[in-house]
Amino acid sequence: MTHYRFWSGLNTIGGNIVEVQTVQARVLCDFGLSVGGDAESSDEAMSELEFLLMTNQLPSIPYLYETESFKQIKLASVSKSTLETALFISHLHLDHMGGLCYLPEGTTVYLSSEAYRLYEALLKIGEEKPSKADIRPFEYGTEVQIGDITVTSKWSDHDTVGCSAFFIETEDLKLIHSGDVRLTGKYPERIADWVNEAKAWKPDVLLLEGTSFSFDEEKEDKIEPASEKELLQKWGELLQEDTDSIIFYNPYIRNIERIKNVAEETELYGRKMVFEPTYAEVLHAFYPEKKWRILENTLMDVKEYVKETVSLQELVQHPTHYVLQNSYKNNETIFHFDEGVYVHSNGEPLGDYDVRYAQLLELLEINHFSFVQMGTSGHASKKELLKIAEEIDAKQTIPWHTFKPEVFQQALTKKGLASFLPELNKYYSVKQKSGTV
């Protein structure tokens, strides 16, 4: 009999990890850190991994980690495992993959080929920690066999490249892991395609992210712009309206398509986009035919993707000619300008829950920079999530990846869909509702 169980993510946004297990094998989907995770331990004798497990920033999954050196936690080590094991990562946001660097040698991890390319680029610029795991790319629609478990990836859409949904099948279970989904990006048809396939597949279980159900309607309605298309329109309007000062642009480095689109739009309106080398490096990994302007004093050596270098002095002297991509770690560049516009486009710090966010706002105010919030959600709305669930009509739809799973679950049942709220560290199956692990 196949069992599935939840290790984390039932009432949080991110950090959601589910396991499907048979007598031969097990598959884990996603392996992220809890939001706001801190890996620093005050106990120098304790490893970083053991500290994360003790503080529940990663779940204590038996037979997954090397635990022989642990000082306080007793947990079965990977060396004792008898099951063929693999992890599948839906996308490369930290709350879904930030734990990869803690996996031991010999662990098999699958990413889509696009996500794999992004992972390699992030490693190259130091935005990711290397992992001892065997990380393998897969192509969408192909079946990957892990013992007697079959995993088929479906091309999806989120605000990073290479996003996947997973169809997981065993002899007695059909389970879908939705990953994070949105219908306001450039590729809503990808969601429609796998939802139609799911409807025909008739799954026993649908695990559906419910980020939007974490917030009340008032906050949800305030998300602006509403789509990637609208974001580009707002960007164009800003470039037309503000002709008197430098514009700083702070995007999330993993949203590579948006960065490229904004850069192209900037050129159409007569300004030149200038990048930090790390961002240009990632852009080059996906658009090798293009060349980019680089801030001169940040470039260490000659790169083939450099169109030209632009000095900071040139930006100061002719601020209205440029847009400067500026990451938070380089925000001291603001001090060189008397005024400006700072556009925050889902870059770091990601939100007001991060103490750096308030620090950024204070810095901007002191230096006479106006602040413009120009991001957009990577998640489907409540109505869209309920429509997805209705279309698929699984035997059980389980809400997770939300602060308020009970609200999502109530909305599902009102639609006539079977749903329940699972518990952590319990096993579930089609024939047997639950039992303690």
N, C-alpha and C positions, 0 to 999 in steps of 0.2 A: 504494500500500500504506500502511496506517495503522501508525504506530509509537507506542508509549508508552514513557516513560522517567521515572525517578525522580530528583528533584533533592535531596531530603532526607527524613528520617523513617524510614529503613529499620531503624535500631537505636536509636531514641530514642522517648520518649513525647512526641508533639507535633512540630511543625515539619515535618510530612509534606506534601510537595508532589509531585504527579504531573502529567505533561503527556501529552496525547493529541494527535497531530499527523498531518495529512494534507497533500497538496500544496496545499490551499487554505486550511487553517485550523489553529488549535491551541486547545486548552482546557487550562487549568491548574486543578486542584482544590486548594483551601486555599492559604493564603499566610501562615503563621505564623512567628513568631520561635522560635528554639531556646529551650528552658526555661532560665531564668536569664540570658537575653540582656542585655548591657550595651551601650548605644549610645554611650557616652562615649568619645571618642578623645583621645589625648594630643597628636595632631598637629592643630593649629588650622587648617592649610591643607586638611586632608582633610575631605570632607563626611561626615555621619553615615552616609549610605547606603554610601559607599565603605568606611568602616570596618567596617560590618556584613558586607559582602561579603568583605573581607579576613580577617575573623575567623570566617567561615563561619556566622555567625548568620542570614544570608540567603544563598541559593545564587546563584552568578553565572550567571544565565540570560540568554543572548544575546537581543537584540532586545526586551527587556522594560523596561529602565530608560533614563533619560536619562544617558548616560555621557560626554558631551563634556567635562565639567569634571573628570573623574577624574584624579588625579595619578599613581597607581601601577598601577592595574588597566587592562588593555586588554580591552574588552568591547564587542561590537557594540551600538550604541544602538538604541532603539526607532524612531527616525526611519528606519532602514534596513530595517525589517521589511516583508515582502511578504505576510505571512499575516494573515488576520483572526483576532484574538485576543480571548479573554474568560477571566475567572477566575470560578470558582464556589466560594463559601464555605459549608462544611457547617454551621458554627455560630460563635458569637462568643466563643469562648475565645481568649486571646491567642496560644496556640501553634498556632492555626488561622487567625488573621486579623490578627495583630499587625504584619504587614508592609504593610498597605494604605496607610498614610500615606507610604510611599516610592514608590508607583506614580506615573507621570507623568500629566499631563493627557491625556485622550483614551482612557485604558485603561478597558475595560468590565468591571465587576464585578457579579455577581449574588448576592443574598441572598434568603432567603425573606421574605415580607412581615412575619412576626413578628420575625425577626432584624433586618430593616431598621428596624422601630419601636424595637427595643432599641438599635440603633446610633445612631439619631437622639437618643434619650434620653441615652445615654452621652456623646455629643458635647456636648449641652446643659450637662451638669454637669462637663465637663472630664475625664471618665474615658477618653475616646478622643481621639486626635489627628485633626484633619481630614485628608482625603485629596483630592488633585486628581483622582482617578479618578471616572469616571461610575458611581455605584453605583445599581443598579436592583433593585427588589423583584420577585420572581416568586411565582406561586401554585403550590402543590403539584399535581403531576400534569400540568402544562402542559409542552409541549415548547418548548425554546428552541433555535433554529437558529443555529449559528455556522459559516458556510460550509457545508461538507458534513458537519458533525458535529452530531448531535442530542443534547441533554442534557435528561433528564426528572428532575425532583426528586421524591423520595418523602418523605412525612412520617415522621419518626423520633422517637426519644426519647433525651435526654441530660440532664444537669443544668443546662441553660439552655434558654430558649425558642427556637423557630424552627429546630430541628435537622433536617438533611436527609441523606438518602442520594441518590446520583446514579447514574442509568442512562445510560451514554454509548454512543452507537451511531454507527458509520460503515458504509461499504459492506462492510467485511471485519473488523469488530471489534465485539464487545459487551463492555463493561467496566463493572463496578459498583464505585463508591467507597462503602464502608459508612458513612463518617463515624464518629464515636464513638457507641457504642450501649450501652444498658443495658436490662435487663428487670425492674428493681426499682423503676422509677418509677411514675408514675400511669397511663402509657399504653403498657403492653407490647404491646397490640394493634396499635399502629402498626408495631412491628418485625415482628410476625407477618404483617401485611398485605404489607409490601414484600418480605419473605422469600418468601412464597407467589407474589408476582408475579415475583420473580427466578427461582424454580424453573421457572415456566412459560416465562419468557423465554429460558432456557438460555444464560447468559453464557459467553463465552470466558474471561474473567478476573474474579475477585472479589478486590478489595483489602480485606482485613479487619483492622480494628484489633485489636491483641493486648495491650492494657495489662496485663491480669491475668496474662499469662504472664511479665511482668517480675519477679514476686515468687514466693517459695516458698509452699507451701500454708499454712504456719504464719502468715505475715504476712497472706495473703489472708483467712484465717479470722478474723483479729483486727479486720477492718473492721466497725465498729459505729456506728450500727445498720445492718442489712442492706438496708433499703429506706426509701423516703420515708414509707411508712405506719408503719413501726416507729419512725422518727425522731420523728414526731408523738406516738406513744405514749410514747416516752421523755421527750419534752418535757413532756407532761402529768404524768408521774410526778414529774419534777423540780419542777414548779410546786407539786405537792401536798406533796412532802417538804420543800422548803426554803421556810419561811415567815418566816425570821428576818433576811433580808438582801436587799440589792439583787442583781438578776441582770443581768449584762451579756450581750449577744447579738451575736456577730460572724459574720454570714453573708457569702457571696460575692454582690456586688451584681448579678451576671449571672444568679443563680438566683432569678429574680423570683417564681416560683410558690411556692417553699419559703418565702420571706420573708412572702408574703401569708398562707400557711397557718399559719405559726407565730404571726403576729400575731393571727389569728382565734382560734387555740387559746388563746393567752394571755388574751384577753378572757373566754373561757369559764370559765377558772379564777380569775377575779376580779382579775387584775392588768391594768394598763394598759401597752400597748407605746408607747414613745416613740422617735421616729426622728430621725436627722439629716436635714436638708432634702434632701440629694442622694439619699438612698434613697427618701424620700417622692416626689421628683420622678420617679424611674423607676417607682415603683409607680403613680403617677398616669397615666403613659403607657399602662399596661395595664389599670388599673381606675379609669377617670375618674369613676365613680359613687361611689367611696369617699372618705372623708376620714380623715386621719391626725393623730396627736399629734406635735408637733415640740418638740425641745429649744429652749427660748426663746432662749438667748444665741447660737444658731447661725443663727437665721432673719434674713435680711437685709431682706426685704420681704414684703408680704402676698401669700399664695397662696390660690387657690380651693380647694385640696385640704386645707387645714389645719382640722382639727376643733377643736383648741385648742393652746395652747402651755403647756409645763410648764417651770418654772424649775429650774435645778440645785439651788437651795436647797430646793425642794419635794421633790426626789428624796432629798436628804440627810436631810431631816426625816422623811420617810415612805418609807424604802427598800423596805419589804415590799409597797408598793402598786404597784410598777412593775417593768417590764423595760426596760432601756435598750439600744437598738441602738447598738453602738459599733464603729466601724471602727478599724483599727490606727493610722491617722494621727492619730486623736483620743484615743489611749489615756491622755493626761495627765489625763483625767477621772477615772481610777481614784484619783488622789491625794486626791480630795475625800471618799473613803469609808474608814472604818476597816476594813471587811471586805466580802466579797461573793463571788459565784459568777460565774465567767467561762466562758461557753459558746462554744466555738470550733466553728463550723458551716461548714467549708470556706472560711472567710474568709481574708483576707490577714493574716499571711504563710501561704502555702498549705501549707507543710510544713517538716520539720526540715532540709531542704537549704538553706533560706533562713536567713541569719544572724539575721534579725529574729525568728525563731521562738524561739530561745534567749533573746534579749533580752526578749521578751514574757513567757516563763515566769519569768525572774528578776524582772521588774517585779511580776508577780502575787504571787510568794512574798514579796517585801519588803512588799507592801501587804495581806497576809493574805487574798488572794483564792484560793479553790479553783478548779482548772482542770478543766473538763469537755469532753472531746472528743465532739462530737455532730454529726459529718458522716456522709456515706455516699458510696460510690463512684458515679461516673457511668458506670461501665464494666461490661459483662457479665462474668460469671465465666468461667473456663476451660471448664467443661462447657457453658455456654450458647453460647460462641463456637464450640465444636466442633459443637454441634447446629445452629447457623445455617449453618456451612459444609457440613455433611452435607445439610441440607435443600436448599440452593441447588445443590450438586453442580456447581460450575463446572468447566470444562475445566482451569483452573489456579486454585488459591487461593493468593494471595500474602500472607504475614504481614508486617505492619509496625506502626508506632506501638507498639513494645515494645522494651525493653532486651535481650530475649532472643528474637529472631526464629527462631533455630535450634531453640529448645525448642518454640515454636509449630509450626514446620514439621515437626518430628519427630512431634508429636501428630497433625497433619493426615494425614501419610503412614500412621501406624498405623491411622487410620480408613479407609484405602483411597482417600484423596483425592490427586489429583495436585497437587504443590506444589513450588516452588523458591524459592531465595533470590536475588533480583536484586541487581545492583550499581548504584551511583549512576552517572549520566552515561553510561549505555549505553542503546541502544534495543532494544525488544522488539516482536515482532509475533506474530500467530497462526501464520504460516507459517515465520517466521524467528526462531530462539530469541533471538539477541542479536548486537549489533555495536557497535563503538565509535563514539560520536558525533563 
